[in-house]
Amino acid sequence: MIRLSLTSLMTLTVCATAHADITTGSSKKFSNRSSYSTRPSTTSGPVVRTPTARPTGRAAVTNPFTTIRYPWKKNITATVFWIGERPTPRNPTPNHASSWDTQWQLNYGGFDNPDKSARIGYRPKAFTPRLNPFYVALPYNDCINHAVHRPEASEVIPWWNRRPDKRPGKTSCKGRWLQIVHNGKVCYAQWEDCGPFTTDDWQYVFGNKPPKNSKNNGAGIDVSPAVRDYLGLTSHEKVHWRFIDFSRVPRGPWSQYGTNNPFINPKLDPDLKAKQDYMLYLRKMRDRTYQQKNVSR
């Protein structure tokens, strides 16, 4: 009698469809988005070392163990921002709160002083941060308010079907990881706020358009003091960046702090629930196979 283990069933399921692309929905209305697939990208970009990707594929339901190949956003102007930053004429938005956390500064533990003399390593000297000091802002918010998503969100966000909290108005973007390159050095950070200057630029964040913001030399990403210091970056310099699945993020100074950090709390892995649901699906497939074989004997 043939016995199918859960591991072998998962392997057969993946291998049988090893060349399938991940799809995230299609819509003529939102046709400017880039193609996200599990195939190796043919678009040139920074050459960096990342952990080996798992085999790709798609079963009867989306396989969250596949690795989405995110395209590079190249030569993007970066500006530095920080938790607790006060508003200025050029930047009227205070940073004691974020787009997704009304108590951002309080939850962080205090003012993320950008003065290099007030920092130790990649964190402020005055306190140990309770959130990851490696954070960024991108100019898109998938939520209109606490109860409604933006209409294009389900079409343009490549991990939409993997999001752990599927309730209306719950962001799928907060906490996602980015890989950022500057002068050959590679840093990793979490998406924790929206900006600079706009929050609806999905054509740039998830598509293939340049940032629509024209201020600060067309800035397309805000980076924290920790990211600045690790990369040796100054405001208005260029970076390359892309999204990256948490499973491919190596350990580093970005893995040391934060109750929002899946290195500290593995339950915060944004793809964890999708993986658990998929394993449950595989178990059901296995049990169904056993039942069918027993009936046919």
Secondary structure, DSSP 4 states (H G I P E B T S, - for coil): -----HHHHHHHHHHTTTTPPP-----GGGTTBPP-BSSPP-S-------PPPPPP---SS--TTS--BPPPEEEEEEEE--TTPPP-SS----SSS-SS-TTHHHHHTS-----GGGEETTEESSS--SS-S-EEEESB-SEEETTEE-TTHHHH-TTGGG-S--STT--SSTT-EEEEEETTEEEEEEEEEE-SS-SB-HHHHTBSSPPS--STTT--EEE-HHHHHHHT--TTEEEEEEEE-GGGPPPSGGGSS-TT-TTT-GGG-TTHHHHHHHHHHHHHHHHHHHHHHHHH-
